[in-house]
Amino acid sequence: MPITAHLYIEKDPSKYEGKAVIKGTRIPVASIINHYRSGMSVEEILDGYPNITPSQLFDALSYYFDNKEEIDC
């Protein structure tokens, strides 16, 4: 499985169409970003995803800013 520089993000070509997800979940980074872009606060996003930690959420945001072209396409 490809390794990313992000502790809480994984990409596996055999799962989730190879898209970046929060490790150990089925939550795509793109979903987190969609909520963030819609104006939701970090707290609101965490309320909507009670199974992820703040560290996982912030790593998803960090992954996005490191890989905008991948998520935005």
DRENGUBA-990575 format. One line per field, with one value per residue: residue number from 1; x negated, y negated, z of N, C-alpha, C, O in turn. Coordinates in steps of 0.2 Angstrom, whole numbers, m for minus. Each point is the difference from the previous one (the first is absolute). Last residue first. Example, Ala and Ser with C-alpha at 12.3 -4.5 7.8 and 13.67 -1.06 7.14 Angstrom:
2
num <- [2:1]
nu <- [m64:1]
nv <- [11:34]
nw <- [35:m1]
cau <- [m4:4]
cav <- [m6:m6]
caw <- [1:0]
cu <- [4:m4]
cv <- [m5:m6]
cw <- [3:0]
ou <- [m3:m5]
ov <- [m6:1]
ow <- [1:3]
//
This chain:
73
num <- [73:72:71:70:69:68:67:66:65:64:63:62:61:60:59:58:57:56:55:54:53:52:51:50:49:48:47:46:45:44:43:42:41:40:39:38:37:36:35:34:33:32:31:30:29:28:27:26:25:24:23:22:21:20:19:18:17:16:15:14:13:12:11:10:9:8:7:6:5:4:3:2:1]
nu <- [50:m14:m19:m29:m17:m12:m23:m15:22:18:m5:7:24:4:m7:16:19:m7:m2:22:16:20:18:26:14:20:m11:m23:0:3:m22:m17:12:10:10:m3:m26:m7:9:m13:m22:0:1:m22:m17:10:4:9:m21:m17:m20:5:m6:3:m4:3:25:11:m13:m14:m25:m12:m15:8:m11:m1:m30:m15:m17:6:2:12:m2]
nv <- [m88:m11:15:0:m23:m10:4:m12:m10:20:13:m9:6:23:3:m7:18:19:m6:m1:25:19:14:m17:m18:m18:m21:m16:m24:m26:m17:m18:m23:m13:m8:12:14:25:27:18:18:28:22:13:22:29:26:23:12:1:m21:m16:m10:m4:17:14:17:16:27:15:m18:m15:m19:m19:m13:m11:m9:m18:m6:26:22:26:27]
nw <- [m42:26:18:m6:2:25:20:22:18:12:25:26:15:16:28:23:13:21:28:20:6:0:m4:m1:m24:m4:18:m7:m16:12:11:m16:m14:m21:m21:m28:m6:15:m8:m19:5:8:m17:m14:9:3:11:9:24:14:m13:m22:m25:m29:m22:m19:m3:23:5:m8:m2:25:19:25:25:21:4:m21:m16:m20:m19:m8:m6]
cau <- [2:5:6:3:2:6:2:m6:m4:3:m1:m7:0:4:m5:m5:4:2:m7:m2:m3:m6:m5:m2:m4:3:7:m1:m2:6:5:m3:m6:1:0:7:1:m4:3:7:m2:m2:6:4:m3:m5:2:1:7:4:m2:m3:5:m3:1:m6:m2:3:6:5:3:m1:3:m2:3:7:1:6:m3:1:m1:m4:4]
cav <- [2:m5:m1:7:2:m4:4:2:m6:m3:4:m1:m7:0:3:m5:m5:2:1:m6:m5:m2:5:1:6:5:2:6:6:3:3:6:0:3:m4:m2:m5:m6:m3:m3:m7:m5:m1:m5:m7:m3:m7:0:m2:4:7:0:0:m1:m7:m3:m2:m6:m2:6:1:7:1:6:1:2:6:m2:m4:m7:m4:m6:m6]
caw <- [m7:m4:3:1:m6:m2:m6:m3:m2:m5:m6:m2:m3:m6:m5:m2:m4:m7:m4:m3:5:m2:0:7:m1:m5:3:4:m4:m4:5:2:4:6:6:1:m5:2:6:m2:m3:6:3:m4:2:m5:m1:m7:m1:4:2:6:5:6:3:1:m6:m1:4:0:m7:m2:m7:m4:m6:0:4:5:5:0:7:0:0]
cu <- [6:2:5:7:3:2:6:2:m7:m5:3:m2:m8:m1:4:m5:m6:3:2:m7:m2:m3:m7:m6:m3:m4:3:6:m1:m2:6:5:m3:m7:1:0:7:1:m3:3:7:m1:m1:6:5:m2:m6:2:1:7:5:m1:m4:6:m3:0:m7:m3:2:6:6:4:m2:3:m3:4:7:1:4:m4:1:0:m4]
cv <- [4:3:m4:0:7:3:m3:3:3:m6:m4:4:m1:m7:1:3:m5:m5:3:1:m7:m5:m2:5:2:6:5:2:5:6:3:4:6:m1:3:m5:m3:m6:m6:m3:m3:m7:m5:m1:m5:m7:m3:m8:1:m2:3:7:0:0:0:m7:m4:m4:m7:m2:5:1:7:0:6:1:3:6:m2:m4:m8:m4:m6]
cw <- [0:m7:m4:2:0:m7:m3:m7:m3:m3:m6:m6:m3:m3:m7:m5:m2:m4:m7:m4:m3:6:m1:0:7:m1:m5:3:5:m4:m3:5:2:4:7:6:0:m5:2:5:m3:m3:6:4:m4:3:m5:m2:m7:m1:5:2:7:5:7:3:0:m7:m2:4:0:m7:m2:m7:m4:m6:0:4:6:5:m2:7:0]
ou <- [2:4:6:4:4:6:5:m5:m3:m1:m3:m3:0:m1:m4:m3:0:m2:m4:m1:0:4:m5:m3:m6:3:3:1:2:4:2:1:4:m5:0:6:1:1:3:3:1:2:4:3:1:4:m5:3:m4:4:2:5:m6:5:0:m6:m1:m1:m5:5:4:6:m6:6:m6:6:1:3:m2:m2:m3:5:m5]
ov <- [2:m3:2:3:1:2:4:2:m4:m1:0:m3:m3:m1:m1:m4:m2:0:m2:m3:0:m3:4:1:m1:5:5:6:6:5:6:6:6:0:m3:m3:m6:m6:m6:m6:m6:m5:m5:m6:m5:m4:m1:m1:2:3:m3:5:1:m3:5:m3:m4:m6:m4:4:m1:0:2:m3:1:1:6:5:m3:4:m2:0:0]
ow <- [m6:m3:m1:m3:m5:m1:m2:m4:m4:m6:m5:m5:m5:m7:m5:m4:m6:m6:m5:m5:m6:3:0:6:2:m3:1:2:m2:0:2:m1:m2:m2:5:1:m1:3:2:0:1:2:1:m1:3:3:2:m5:m4:4:5:0:0:m1:3:0:m4:0:m1:0:m4:0:0:m1:1:m1:1:m3:4:5:m5:3:4]
//
